[in-house]
Amino acid sequence: MDQQGRRAGDGVGPRGRVAGTGRASHAGRLLPSKARIQISIGMLLPGLLVLGVVGCGDPPILGDCLPRHGMTPICLFQGPEDLAVVGGWLVVSQMPTSKKPGSLIAFHPGTATYRSLFPPKGVALGTLPPTSTSNSTSVENDGAEAVDDGGCRAGRPPSIDEFAPHGIDVAGTRLLAINHGRREAIEEFVLSADGTGLTLRWQSCTPLPADASANDVVALDDGGFAATKMVERPQWKGIAKLLLGMETGALLRYSPKTKTWETVPNTAGRAPNGVEVDAEGRFYVAEWTGRRIVRVAADGSGRETVELDFSPDNLAWSADGRLLVTGQRASVLDVPGCAAVEQGTCALPSVVVAIDPTAFKVYPILDEDPAVVLGAASIAVELDGNLWIGAFAGNRLVRREGVR
């Protein structure tokens, strides 16, 4: 598998190339079901409130949308937490806000157009069946209690008001997305192209283990996938461990053959966040509160780490095979206020570095401290020789000239 075939890919399918444009509009007017949205970097507030550890001050906000320092913001988005490159398009995972549900959209920087992918424009999706809230089970996992399948076995796509996407990955025609809505699950879609650009068709879902709140996902060659268990559920328990600096999660791997989850050995860590895999099948995991990147073989052997001076969020491969690491200079308590920012962006200092996988060394690319154009950055991908940077909160993507 080509390292670039992840977020630096050039089309639908292994070698495909997508042309065309399209205009998107936000689909659906129903609001996300907040009570059912699970924890993520941008969704820490409820649990922190329960524990009584959130301060009173409002976070600083970058309100204008002006280019500076070789960076150009495009302020048309909604918490663009993760990105994937497909041809000339960016697939954007938009987190739910207080006013709008989450969504997946496609944005074409070359033509400044975007279109809805999921939920599709004007389509009222089926709601989850009543049995989705029962105690029925369909997925096994190593050590955790059995998990309610949330409607996956019934083959029901998430309803508009219960789709809360987070980390995404594209591999060929597969698009995977973490969903924190009514069900905590991996949603799988079929990605294709029509005369106007990209299209997306929901195919299936796989529930996470009952004790897992996931953050990011990566597709694997066997048709399965791996996902980071950032913290455990229930929410208060996971956040308490987070605040105490304890190990909170690990990397989980799902086998399509056995239909089971297992924990990848030697991946337990502090707030596992982004995940990637290289051509040799080695996993790279970003520990958000651990401030390091962990690399292990597929079986968990050969563990190596690189220490960082910031909290790493999502990972992506550059066109020249380097691992792009994006994150924030922030504490756990900085996040809840930022997650509430919907206009402008939160002025959390942001960092992008590259890791040479051969030498396993870190090379700086961008350090936006203090934040002027970019804040709360969570992902950087390469497209047409430039970096495109998303954030877990706020309304903007930022184009940064060059990738070094």
N, C-alpha and C positions, 0 to 999 in steps of 0.2 A: 504494500500500500504506500503510495506516494505521500510524504509528509505534507506536501502542499495541497493534497486532496481534501483537506479539512476546510479551514476557513480561508485558505488562499487558493481555492479551486477555481477552475475557469469554465464551469458549465454544469448542466444537468447530465449526469452520467459520468463515467470515467474520463472521457475526452470531449464530451459535448460542449457546444458554445451557444449561448443564448443571445439573441438579438431582439430588438423591439422595445417599445415603451408602453406604459400604461399609467392611468391615473387612478389612484385609490381614494376611497372615502372610508371613514370609520363605520364599521358595521355594528348594528345593534345599539339600543338605547338603554338596555337594562344595566343595572349597577352590579358590581361584583359582590358576592356574598361574603362580607368581611369575616363573619364568624367562622367561615370554613377555610379561609386563606391561611396557609401554614407559614412557618418561619423561613426567612431568607435574609440576606444582607439588607435588602430594602424593606423588610417586613418585621423588624425587631420590636417595634413599638409596643404592641399589646403585652408581650411577655415582660418587657422592662417596666411597664406601668404596674403590672401585677406585683413585681418585686420591689416597686417603689424606688427605682434608681434613676429615673429620668429627670434631668434638670428642667428649669423653667424657661430659659432664654431661647429666643428664636435664632436659628442658624443664619450666618451671613449669606446673602443671595446675590448672585451675579444676574442682574436684571436686563442688561442690554444684550444685543445680538450683533456685535461689531467685530470685524476681523482685527486681530492683533498678533504680533510675534510669530508670523507665519502660520497662524491658525485661523480658520474660517468656520464659525458656527452656523448651523442650519437649524432653526428653532421651530420645527414642525412636528416634533415627536412627543412621546409620552413614556418617560422612564425607559429609554432604549438600553436595557441592561446587557443584552448580548447580541452579537452580530455574526453572520455567516456570509461569505462571498460566493456568489453563483454567477459566473459570467461577468457581465458588467453591472450586476445587481448586488445590493446588500439586502439580505433577509434580516429583519429587525424584530427582536422579541421585545414587545412593549408591555410593561408591567401595569396592572390595574391601578387606578387612582380612586379618589373619593367620588369622582363624577363619571368615570368611564371604565368599562371592563378592559381586561387585557386583550392583546391581539398579536398576531404575526402579520407583518406587512413587508412588501418589497419596495425598495427605494433605488432608483437609477440615477446616480450622481451626474452622469453624462448628459441627461436630458432633464434633470431636476423634476422627475415624475415619480409618483409612488402609487401603489395599489394594495388593496386589502387581499390577504391570502387566507387567513382564518381568524375569526369567523368570516366567511365570504359575504360580500355586500348583499344586503337584502334577503338573506336566507335565515329563516328561523330554525335553528337546530333543535333536534329532539332533546328533551330533558332526560335526565337519568331516570331509570325505572325505579319504582318503589323498593325493589329488592336491594338496591344499591346501599341502603342504610341498614340492612339487616346484618346478621352475623354470618352470612354465607362466606365461604372462603374458596380461593382458587389458586393461590400462589404460596409456595413453600419458601422458607428462608432459613439460614443456619443460625439458630439460637433465638431469634425473635419470635414472638407469638404470631399465629396465623393472621392474615390480613384480609379484610373485606375487599372485594374486587372493585367496588365503586361503579359497577356497570360495565366494566371491561369485558367480562364474559358474555354479556348480552350484546356486545358489539355496538354500543351507543357512543357517539361522539359527545364531547362536553357541550353543555348548553352555553349560550352566549354569556350569560351572567355568572357562569361558574368556570370560565377559562381564565386562568391566571398564570401565563407562561413565565418562565425564568430562563435557565440555561438552555441553549439549543446546539445542535450539531447537524451538519449536512455531510453525507457520504454518498456520492452517486445520486440516485433518485430518492434516497431515504432522508427524511428530515425528522429528527427527534427533538422533543421539547419536554422539559420538566413542567408539570402542571401542579400548582398549589391550590386549585379550586376545591370543589366539593370532594374530589378524590386527589390524593397525593400519588401521582402516577407519571409514567413516561408515556407521552402521546406520540404515536408514530404516524407520519404522513408520507404520501407519495408526491414527490416534487416533479413537475413537468413544465413544459413551455408551450405557449400558444402564440398566435400572431402578435400579441401585444405584450408579451413578457412571461412571467412565471405564474404558475397555478399550483394549488395545493389541494390534495384530497386526503381527508382523514382515513386512516386504515385500521388502526387498532390501538390498544393501550395496555400497559402492564403496571399494576399497582406496585408501589414501593412496600417494603416490609413495614409492619404496623408501627415500629418504633423509630422509623427513619424520616427525617425531613431533608429532602435532597436539594442540591444547588445547581450542579452542572451535569451534563451527560456527554458521552462520546460513543459513537458507533464502532462496532468491532467487526472484523472480517467474517466471523462465524454467523453473522446475522443477529448477534446479541448486542449488548452495550454495557458500559460501566457508568456508574453515577456516584457522585460524592454525597455521602451522608454527612451533611454539615453539622447537624446536632440531632439529638434524639427527641422523640416525642414522649410525653406531653411537653408542650412548649416551655413551661416554667422550669422544668427540670433541665432542659437543654441550655436555656439561657443562664441558669445558675452556674452550670459548669463552665460556660463561656466566660462569665464574669470572674470566676475563680482561677482562670488560666489553666483549666484541666483539659485533658483530651476529651473531645466532644463527638467524634465521629471517625469515619474511615471511608475507604473506597469500596463500593459494592459492585459485584459483577453478576449480570444476568445471563443464564444459559438458555437459548431457545430450544435446545435439545431436551434438557431435563425440566425446563420451566421452573427453575429455582434461582434464588439469589444466594450468593456467598460473599463473604468478606475477603478481599484480597489481603493476604498476609503482609505484615509489616507496613501497613498504611494507616494505622490509628494515629490521629493527630488532633491538633487544635484548630477547629473550624475549617475542615477541608472544603475548598471552594471550587475553583476551576480545575478541569481535568483535560488532558490531551494524551494521545498515544502516538508513538513514532513508527517508522517502517519496520523496526525490529520487534514491535509489540510491547515496548516498554511504556509504562504509564508515568505521566508527570502530574503531580497533584500540588495545587497551591494551598498552603495552610494560611488562612487569613489572619488569625490571631497568633499563629506560630511564626509568621513572617519568614517563611522559607518555601522553597520548592523541593519536593521529594520525588525521586525517580526510583522506580522498582521494575524488575522484570515482570512478565505476565503472571508468574507464579509467586511473586512477592520477594524473590531473592535479589541480592545485589543492591540493597538500599543505599542510595546516595542522597545528600542534601546540599542545597545552596542557600546560604543565609541572605536575607534582604533587610533593607532599612525602611521598609514600608509594608503595608498589608496587601498581599497579592490577591487579586480577584480572579478574572478570567484569563485563559491562555489561548493562543492561536499560533499557527505556523506562518512564517513569512515566506515570500517567494524564494528566498535563497536558503531556506531550511533552518532558520533560527527560530527559537521559541520566543514569541512576544508575550511579555508578562505585564499586565496592567493592574494598577491598584491605587490605594489611597494612603496618605499619611493621616491616620485617624485612629480613634479608640472606639470601642464598642458603644460608648455613650454618645459619640458624635453622630451615629447613624440614624437614630429615630427621627430627630428633627429634620434631617436631610430627606428622609423618605417621604415627608409630608410636603416637600417643595414640588409644585406642579408647574408654575410659571417661572421662567428663568432657570437657574440651576444652583445647586448648593455649592458654596465656595470651599469645599474640602480640597486641600492640596492633592494633586494627582501625579502619578509617576508611570512611565512606560520604560521598560528595559528589554533587552534581548539576551537570551542565553544561547551560547554556542553549545550544541549538544555533544560535540566531540570533546572539547576541552572542559565542558560543564562550568563555564565561567560567565559572569554577568557583565554586560556592556550597556552603558546608559544611552537612552534615546531622548527622553523628554522628562523634565522635572518642573511642573507647574506649581511652584510654591514661592510666593502666595498665588492663589488661583486668580486669574484675570479673565481668561476666555473659557477655560475648561474647569469643571469641578466634579467631584465624586465619580471619577472615571472608573469603569468596570471592565472594558474590553477595547482592544485595538486590533484592527485587521488591516492588511495591505490590499489596496486596489489601485491599479494603474500607477504604481510607483509612489503612492501617498498613503499615509495612515488615516484611517477613519476610526474615530474614538467615540464609544458610547458611554453612558453613565446610568447608574441604578436609580437616579432620580432626576427630575427636571425635564426640560423640553427640547434638548439639543443633541445632535450629532456634531462632531467637530472634525473638519478635514485639516490635517497637518501636512505641510509640504515635505516630501521626502520620508524615508524610513530609517535614517541614521542620524 
